[in-house]
């Protein structure tokens, strides 16, 4: 299947690097105009320059914004920027996420709040803003980048596991609530991805960010009659224990 997003608009949270950046580039290659956000102003500026240089076409736009998705006001302003610069929204990719890894006794309440604020509250804020915009467009796509940690608990991952289990449940419930409004919702659950975020850092045996982006492209290329609601992605040959 060939993904054609000409005339479509997309927002990728946490889109300045890693998985989010790879997804943003894939959507741009498919002809969409894309907004990306990040929490660090210098990363946002760099992403704007690099993406604009790589995709100079007058037929699409690259929009960047500094926004912390755990802050409701930041999210509201982010979506107002999307409205103003792109004229509406067709695709929301909730990719922004953070990790805090410790057993629960050692986990500070501030770390719990920060993790839940980004990994769950931020997704809620973005979906809450996106849904009325999708109604205006007659439908839309929500792709939530979760993790295999959303189904496989691990020691030291209590808070992270809780956030990703919650994200998987949220994704399916939103799909059930809004499927008859032509809103399709997919949770993507990667395993170990070769990014700086990943535990253990980058490695050749891990999933590459562009592999996750290819999965997102496959999801978006499906015909309207078909919804892929849940995708698990694993390294083909992880190190043997």
Buried (B, 14 or more C-beta within 10 A) or exposed (E): EEBEBEEBBBBBBBBBBBBBBBBBBBBBBBBBBBBBBBBEEEBBBBBBEBBEEEBEEEEBBBBBBBBBBBBBEBBBBBBEBBBEBBEEBBBBBBBBBBBBBBEEEEBEEEBBBBBBBBBBBBBBBBBEBBBEBBBEBEBBBBBBBBBBBBBBEEEBBBBBBBBBBBBBEBBBEBBEEBBEEBBBBBBBBBBBBBBEBBEEEEEEEBBBBBBBBBBBBEBBBBEEEEBBBBBBBEBEEEEEE
